[in-house]
């Protein structure tokens, strides 16, 4: 083997190692540490509907409490304009936890997907309402090729076909409407029931108590994402445990 071939072989192995899934997002949320539904605990510092929710200086202590409470995965909102996040926040959290991380952003360009990989994400949110069918499929393939899990979110019935044909295993119904920011868990559950069971179904937004978790679970959700309510909670560990109680 000449030197060029040797370099190529070594480089191929290096890249293969980098593309390996470090923390398997879907495996963790579908085999919860406690209870019978996975819980994705979110970090977001600000929200358009709620204003300021947290301080960056408190993020790592909050992550520890999420872990102690029994969260199965994390969601990190990196959008800067509306949520006061950034990729530095994602990196900080990724280096400080063993839980898999979903990178939440308004992804419209492949550059954002590469960023998510570089800064430590294990899964990437893709919003069906933001992308046409062709672009959504393209992004799903890219996320998978980089060793991450694509999670396709939809909030309207007319986005469902696009989501199901995207190539993603995980599909999330979001209770929050992007048109007026209103939240309707019952509507999200009706949408989730339309998703075939061959997909990993997730319920996003609107969770204030165990009652909403049960609704999502009855609609077929394998895991739920809890954001604003969890960011406002003082007794984080107890709140998570109560959400996951059977």
Buried (B, 14 or more C-beta within 10 A) or exposed (E): EEEEEEEEEEEEEEEEEEEEBBBBBBBBBBEBBBBEBBBBBBBBBBBEEBEEBBEBEEBBEBBBBBBEBBBBBBBBBBBEEEBBBBBEBBBBBBEBBEBBBBBBBBBEEEEBBEBBBEBBBBBBBBBBBBBEBEBBBBBBBBBBEBBBBBBBBBBBEEBBEBBBEBBBBBBBBBBBBEEEEEBBBEBBBEBBEBBEEEBBBBBBBBBBEBEBBEBBBEBBBBBBBBBBBBBEBEEBBEBBBEBBEE
